Amino acid sequence: MPSTPPEGDPVPADGSLPDQASVGEADRSLSFYLHVPFCATRCGYCDFNTYTAGELGSDASAQSWLDACLAEIDLAAKVLGSGPTGGTRPVSTVFVGGGTPSLVGAGPLTGLLRAIADRFPLAPDVEVTTEANPESTDPALLDALRAGGYTRLSLGMQSTSSRVLQVLDRRHTPGRPLEVVAHARAAGFEHVNLDLIYGTPGERDQDFADSLAAAIASGVDHVSAYSLIVEPGTRMARAVRTGALPMPDEDVLADRYLLAEQALSDAGFAWYEVSNWARTRQGRCRHNLAYWTGGDWWGVGPGAHSHVGGVRWWNVRHPAAYAAALAAGRSPGQAREVLDERARRTEDVLLRLRLVDGLPLTALSGAGRDRARRQVDAGTLDAAAFAAGRAVLTLSGRLLADGIAIDLLD
């Protein structure tokens, strides 16, 4: 989550939402995101809302975080539900991220899922994902998570190069994520993702090619590959500013992306979002698809963001402040914004264009459709899809996705 949240309006103490949030809710999916703010160490490139034990001191603990999360799930049931027992809309997906969820153990993670299931009906095919760090994940944890209802695992692999991992401040050994994939399969996880990062200073073409080959050979059904972004305020940003590390080269990043597309497509994976590939439609991350297609989600935890019916809000960031608000019976929301029609359309274009299905041309203005025609002529939007009434990125267009989306907007 970004280090600097946007400004916004106050959130009511009871967390209540304006009437517009419920308009059309039956046509939108409902998801939960659970944020675990704890990490054993802080990676130099990370600007997420995470804390090591030394940074937290005695101000917060895993137990105070858990108690507060359970209280926020109660709050979500009151705000979203229409009856005394809680929510009535089925929950399609749950995603636990961080931070390092595997650090808190299976008990809290399965307990949070049970708390959601006690207050909301879970869809029969509910997708329940947790992120995990390879070094804090073992067979016993995976067995307990699978037995507790988790269906999908996402592992931070990043690279198989020890040199690249060192630059990223990652602590796991290069082969450890592959061992965990095998443990996850043995535990019964059908869907497993590996996250890769490309463009790290000092990374060679062969380093990334080797990482891709290892991920493919592991038998996972999903791979995410993200270009390294040097976020302001991070340790890596300071190293780049002082010249200790070079800034990632844009041409190199493009070459790495093309390498990922070639290797993954050759192995039977298909892209469905610019940075995500899956072996099958069932292997796609439905939770992230809910984000990209305008679904509703409630973010539980310090710094978590939520979105319901065009209303977006975000929680206070520090775990101690988060727990204190809920202990006092108040919403932990720091601020919120109500998106107007223009803002919602802008987000819809920016996000849906990144998907393999693209977006209908009717989502664009007349001028936007004219610019889309020029993008077709430039080879960045698919001509056949355009003729069928959709704007869909070509491979070269994926390299320029954000710029193309901005061009299509008024």
Disulfide bonds with the S-S distance in Angstrom:
none
